Amino acid sequence: MFTTTNLDQFREEVRQFVHEQLPPELRQTVRQGQQPTREQLIGWHERLAQAGILVPHWPAQWGGRGWTVTQQMIFDEEMALGGAPELNAITFDMIGPVLMRYGRPDQQQRFLPDIASGRQWWCQGYSEPNAGSDLAGLVTRAERDGDDYVINGSKIWTSYAQYADWIFVLVRTERGGKPQEGISFLLADMNTPGITVRPITGIHGWPVFCEVFFDNVRVPVHQRIGEENQGWTVAKSLLEFERLKLARIGENKRRMDRVREIALSRRRGGRRVADLPWFRERFADLESRLIALEANAGRFVARQAAGERLGAEVSMLKMRGSRLIQLWEELIVDALGPEAMPLSQEWLAGQAGAAPQEALAGTASSRRFLARGYTIAGGSSEIQHNILAKQVLAL
């Protein structure tokens, strides 16, 4: 399975796998717009790993299949349309490739097999209370003490740190010079004494983000990636690994299907919502945007397949894809009308046995608020506009 070079057949194989192998309770959780548990996600990771497709874009040496970018995008799209949860990109698309490019052989042997098994969860320690978009302004420090670094400081907006086994963290190891200088890239076990995780319950009601505090945390020097004070180079490389995925084609198509299902099953004033002029106009507009986004992403995929290095202009995919997700979520809420009003997490927790359509309506407002973060996380839209203006348009 998954050995064909025919992309249509490959797509059908992925679709069949998701249909047969995705646990029904996990599919229902995702399709109802609810948050899967860590246990559900780890179980799905392990099932994918057993089939050899958890990290198919990795080299075969480390448990991958060496899939092309096109195959990976088809895989991601069919996973989303089949009701599978988004995979942990921080683990599989960020730290994994970083270890392959910058890690020493002993670091690769230590971490990559565990990551590829699906059982190890990573989080990203970048942003700080006063260093988010201006990441080079970070102040969390790490001072050398023999064979260890001693870390003091804090990180914020760390996605799912409460689930993580390890964190890769940017720390300041030298002061003076340019802000980007004097930064190192360290790996820390989340069970290390002195690390405290404080989940942040967002406006959507779910603890997605966390604060992570470091109080005299000792991290061995051999857990540094790259040279001391050269962590900025490693940190920037993460952008290359996530750029094309940030178009979120599959996630947008999942939401389009969700909107269509809602509109066909709800009535307002005696007419189906799907037949109302305001809905038809907005749906057509968003569908057209999605078609354009997919075509644009295909252009970048073709360039990468031809061996061309992608430049800053690929930032437009992130901007368009994340904003489009927000617009779909807004249309879901508007199509549901008063049904989308519940926000009480206690009430939602009691809807576990509700019909799928009722549960989906109950989480709609929470999902809409959660989607507000898509234009912030991974580089805010304002930052992306600046990148395009300076590096592409030379303004």
Residue, then its C-alpha position, 0 to 999 in steps of 0.5 A: m500500500f502507498t507504493t503507487t506513483n499514480l497520484d489518483q490511485f495514491r489518493e484513493e489508497v489514503r482515503q481508504f486507509v483513513h476510512e478503515q483505520l481511524p477510530p470511530e470515536l476519534r472521527q466523531t470527536v473531530r467532526q463535531g469540532q471537539q478537542p481530542t484527548r492526548e490519549q486519542l491522539i497518541g493512539w492515532h499516532e501509533r496506528l499511523a506509525q505501525a502502518g509506516i505513514l506517521v512521518p512519510h515525508w522523512p527519509a527511509q533511514w528514520g522511518g519515513r518513505g521519502w514522499t514528495v511534497t505533492q504526496q504529502m499534501i494529498f495525504d494531509e488533505e485526505m486525512a482532514l476530509g476523512g475526519a482525522p485530527e491534525l498531526n502534531a506539526i511541532t513534533f513531526d514537521m519541526i523538531g524532526p527535520v531540525l534534528m536531521r539537519y543540525g543534530r549530531p548523530d548521537q542526538q539523531q539516534r536518541f530522538l528520531p526513532d522515538i518521534a517516529s514511533g508516535r509516542q513522543w510529544w514535543c512543544q516549542g519554547y519560542s515566544e515570551p511575554n515581551a518577545g512574540s512577533d519580535l522573537a529576537g527580543l527574548v530574555t530567557r537566559a541560560e548560563r553555563d555551569g560545567d557540563d550544564y546550562v542553567i535556564n531561568g525565564s519563561k515562555i508563553w503561548t506554548s501549544y499543548a505544553q501540558y501534553a509534551d514530553w520534551i521542549f525545544v527552547l530558544v535561550r540567550t547565552e550571550r548578551g551584547g551585539k545584535p539581538q539575533e546573536g547570542i541565542s542558543f537552541l536547547l532541548a529539555d525534558m519536560n520532567t526536569p526539576g524547575i520546569t512548571v507548566r501553567p495551561i491558559t484557558g482561552i476565550h474558546g474555553w479550551p487550554v490549548f496554550c500554556e505558560v512554561f516557567f524555568d527556575n534554575v533548570r539544568v539542561p546538559v550541554h550535549q542537548r544543545i543543537g548546533e553551536e552555542n550562540q548560533g541558535w537563531t540560524v536553527a530557529k529560522s530553518l523551522l520556517e522552511f519546514e512548515r511553509l507549504k503546510l500553513a496553506r491548510i488546504g485540507e483543513n479549509k476543505r474540511r470546514m467547507d464540507r462542514v458548512r455545506e452539511i449544516a446548511l443542507s440540514r437547517r431551515r430558516g423561514g421555511r427554507r433551507v439555509a443552503d438556499l438562502p441568497w446571503f448564504r449562497e453568495r458567501f459560500a461561493d465567495l469562500e469556495s472561489r478563494l479556496i480554489a485560488l489558494e489551492a492553485n497558488a499552493g500548487r504553483f509553489v509545490a511545482r517550483q519546489a519539485a523542480g528544485e527551486r528554493l522557495g523565497a519569502e513570497v510563500s508567506m502569502l499561503k499562510m496569510r490566505g489559508s489562515r484567514l480563510i479558515q476564520l471566514w469558514e468558521e464565521l459562516i458556520v456560526d451564521a448558518l447555525g444562528p442561535e444554535a451556535m450560542p452555547l459557550s459553557q464548557e460544563w454544558l458542552a461536556g454533557q453533550a458527549g452522547a448528543a447527536p453529531q449535528e447537535a454536538l457540532a452546533g454546541t462547539a461552533s462558537s468555541r471553534r470560531f474563537l479558536a480560529r482567531g489564533y490562526t492569523i497570529a500563530g506561526g507569524s502574525s498576518e501583520i508580520q507576513h505583510n511586512i515580510l512580503a513588503k520588504q523581501v518581495l516588493a522591496l518597499 
